[in-house]
Amino acid sequence: MKAKNILTALFSTGCLLMSGISMAASFPAKDMTIIVPKSPGGGTDITTRGLIEYAKHYTDKNIIAVNKPGAGGVTGMAQAAAARPDGYTMVMTTVELDILPHLNRSPIDYKAFKFIVAPISEPAGLIVPKDSPFNSVNDFVAYAKSHPGKLRVGNSGVGSIWHLASVAIKQNYGIDYIDVPYSGGSAPAVAALVGKHLDAITVGPGNASSQIASGELKLLGIMSDKRSPLFPDVPTFKELGHEFVVRAWAALAVPSKVSESRFKTLSGIFTKAVNDPGFVKFMNNQGIEVNKMTVKQVNQMVREDNDYYKKLVKKIKL
């Protein structure tokens, strides 16, 4: 009887082990959720939903986008950070994750997550009206130096990534002008520039791609380490002798305690989706170049930007 009991116990244990292995191997075994910490219809939301459509080609499970806007993205990102670390809850984090903690506006930072892919990594651009006397970054800088405090430059709100782009220009060139923040985001800043209420704006070129394409606005330079294939004739600030990069990114992430095996599975699914020609075309149609960084590069980008913005926010006059 004892031998029989031992065999029964071993059999039961083996079944449990096999069941566990099977469950691990079958991930994902149910629908997944991506929290979007921004409002419906915005760039982060559109990108997330577009990515989901192509990710579905590489998994047989549903992926559902859920909008959780609030506090500049903190509400949704904090909820995701506190989610069960089983890989079924993801979040499309945004660059504010690297900015707001240094402004004492967020209880979490990048260390709360592991980052999978970053479909967006859009550099800031310096944009002026079509009839502006400035035809280059150097023209703009030269005027600002000889007329300190006269130019009016719009952005998407105090402490936003596009405001930091303006701060970076001032810091790197040693110039001064009036920042005009628009709490409603990039759209009202672009509209104000088209209406000639501003001398320039610092926003992502994708936010004004139609106006740039039509000739209503001129893109003088981008804050990237290389030229954009969408705007091949536009120089980078790096080319002009100032090596600084300011970029608005959206990076898909999971809580930091998600197992490596599940993280690897998700990385495989979404890396394929980001590189899918259909997704690339979808993004290009919005004037945005798809970022194809590897998982390692994405995590490095997030860490580096955290360090950079920590220093840069000290220059902001709140």
Solvent accessible surface area in square Angstrom, and as a share of the most:
residue,aa,sasa,rsa
1,M,176,0.78
2,K,166,0.70
3,A,67,0.52
4,K,134,0.57
5,N,90,0.46
6,I,105,0.53
7,L,121,0.60
8,T,78,0.46
9,A,57,0.45
10,L,113,0.56
11,F,146,0.61
12,S,52,0.34
13,T,69,0.40
14,G,29,0.28
15,C,62,0.37
16,L,132,0.66
17,L,115,0.57
18,M,124,0.55
19,S,53,0.34
20,G,39,0.37
21,I,106,0.54
22,S,66,0.42
23,M,127,0.57
24,A,64,0.49
25,A,84,0.65
26,S,57,0.37
27,F,15,0.06
28,P,16,0.10
29,A,61,0.47
30,K,112,0.48
31,D,65,0.34
32,M,0,0.00
33,T,38,0.22
34,I,0,0.00
35,I,6,0.03
36,V,0,0.00
37,P,0,0.00
38,K,50,0.21
39,S,62,0.40
40,P,93,0.58
41,G,54,0.52
42,G,33,0.31
43,G,44,0.42
44,T,21,0.12
45,D,5,0.03
46,I,64,0.33
47,T,1,0.00
48,T,0,0.00
49,R,100,0.37
50,G,6,0.06
51,L,0,0.00
52,I,7,0.04
53,E,95,0.43
54,Y,50,0.19
55,A,0,0.00
56,K,83,0.35
57,H,118,0.52
58,Y,80,0.30
59,T,23,0.14
60,D,128,0.66
61,K,58,0.25
62,N,86,0.44
63,I,7,0.04
64,I,85,0.43
65,A,17,0.13
66,V,53,0.31
67,N,32,0.16
68,K,69,0.29
69,P,61,0.39
70,G,32,0.30
71,A,72,0.56
72,G,41,0.39
73,G,1,0.01
74,V,13,0.08
75,T,65,0.38
76,G,0,0.00
77,M,3,0.01
78,A,30,0.24
79,Q,84,0.37
80,A,0,0.00
81,A,27,0.21
82,A,89,0.69
83,A,24,0.18
84,R,187,0.68
85,P,58,0.37
86,D,26,0.13
87,G,0,0.00
88,Y,26,0.10
89,T,30,0.17
90,M,0,0.00
91,V,0,0.00
92,M,0,0.00
93,T,0,0.00
94,T,5,0.03
95,V,3,0.02
96,E,28,0.12
97,L,1,0.01
98,D,0,0.00
99,I,0,0.00
100,L,12,0.06
101,P,26,0.16
102,H,51,0.23
103,L,19,0.10
104,N,141,0.72
105,R,114,0.42
106,S,20,0.13
107,P,113,0.71
108,I,32,0.16
109,D,45,0.23
110,Y,37,0.14
111,K,141,0.60
112,A,25,0.19
113,F,11,0.05
114,K,40,0.17
115,F,3,0.01
116,I,0,0.00
117,V,5,0.03
118,A,2,0.01
119,P,0,0.00
120,I,16,0.08
121,S,23,0.15
122,E,19,0.09
123,P,23,0.15
124,A,0,0.00
125,G,0,0.00
126,L,0,0.00
127,I,0,0.00
128,V,0,0.00
129,P,13,0.08
130,K,122,0.52
131,D,88,0.46
132,S,14,0.09
133,P,108,0.68
134,F,14,0.06
135,N,108,0.55
136,S,40,0.26
137,V,2,0.01
138,N,89,0.45
139,D,57,0.30
140,F,0,0.00
141,V,11,0.07
142,A,63,0.49
143,Y,60,0.23
144,A,0,0.00
145,K,119,0.50
146,S,76,0.49
147,H,71,0.32
148,P,96,0.60
149,G,29,0.28
150,K,127,0.54
151,L,6,0.03
152,R,103,0.37
153,V,0,0.00
154,G,0,0.00
155,N,0,0.00
156,S,17,0.11
157,G,9,0.09
158,V,64,0.37
159,G,3,0.03
160,S,19,0.12
161,I,9,0.04
162,W,15,0.05
163,H,12,0.05
164,L,0,0.00
165,A,0,0.00
166,S,0,0.00
167,V,11,0.06
168,A,0,0.00
169,I,0,0.00
170,K,42,0.18
171,Q,94,0.42
172,N,49,0.25
173,Y,23,0.09
174,G,64,0.62
175,I,15,0.07
176,D,76,0.39
177,Y,6,0.02
178,I,78,0.40
179,D,36,0.19
180,V,21,0.12
181,P,62,0.39
182,Y,50,0.19
183,S,118,0.76
184,G,65,0.62
185,G,20,0.19
186,S,15,0.10
187,A,75,0.58
188,P,48,0.30
189,A,0,0.00
190,V,5,0.03
191,A,64,0.50
192,A,11,0.08
193,L,0,0.00
194,V,55,0.31
195,G,39,0.38
196,K,122,0.52
197,H,126,0.56
198,L,8,0.04
199,D,51,0.27
200,A,0,0.00
201,I,0,0.00
202,T,0,0.00
203,V,0,0.00
204,G,0,0.00
205,P,4,0.02
206,G,15,0.14
207,N,63,0.32
208,A,0,0.00
209,S,27,0.18
210,S,79,0.51
211,Q,42,0.19
212,I,29,0.15
213,A,92,0.71
214,S,80,0.52
215,G,37,0.36
216,E,72,0.32
217,L,4,0.02
218,K,48,0.21
219,L,17,0.09
220,L,10,0.05
221,G,0,0.00
222,I,1,0.01
223,M,0,0.00
224,S,16,0.10
225,D,80,0.42
226,K,134,0.57
227,R,102,0.37
228,S,12,0.08
229,P,88,0.55
230,L,57,0.28
231,F,32,0.13
232,P,77,0.48
233,D,127,0.66
234,V,18,0.10
235,P,34,0.21
236,T,2,0.01
237,F,1,0.00
238,K,85,0.36
239,E,92,0.41
240,L,59,0.30
241,G,60,0.58
242,H,47,0.21
243,E,136,0.61
244,F,11,0.05
245,V,42,0.24
246,V,0,0.00
247,R,36,0.13
248,A,17,0.13
249,W,4,0.02
250,A,2,0.02
251,A,0,0.00
252,L,0,0.00
253,A,0,0.00
254,V,0,0.00
255,P,7,0.04
256,S,43,0.28
257,K,172,0.73
258,V,1,0.01
259,S,54,0.35
260,E,115,0.52
261,S,76,0.49
262,R,57,0.21
263,F,20,0.08
264,K,156,0.66
265,T,50,0.29
266,L,0,0.00
267,S,12,0.08
268,G,31,0.30
269,I,13,0.07
270,F,0,0.00
271,T,54,0.32
272,K,115,0.49
273,A,0,0.00
274,V,4,0.02
275,N,64,0.33
276,D,17,0.09
277,P,109,0.69
278,G,23,0.22
279,F,0,0.00
280,V,32,0.19
281,K,136,0.58
282,F,64,0.27
283,M,0,0.00
284,N,59,0.30
285,N,114,0.58
286,Q,51,0.23
287,G,13,0.12
288,I,21,0.11
289,E,66,0.29
290,V,10,0.06
291,N,22,0.11
292,K,108,0.46
293,M,57,0.25
294,T,78,0.45
295,V,42,0.24
296,K,159,0.68
297,Q,91,0.41
298,V,0,0.00
299,N,31,0.16
300,Q,77,0.34
301,M,3,0.01
302,V,0,0.00
303,R,115,0.42
304,E,86,0.38
305,D,6,0.03
306,N,16,0.08
307,D,81,0.42
308,Y,65,0.25
309,Y,0,0.00
310,K,105,0.44
311,K,138,0.58
312,L,3,0.01
313,V,12,0.07
314,K,155,0.66
315,K,112,0.48
316,I,16,0.08
317,K,190,0.81
318,L,139,0.69
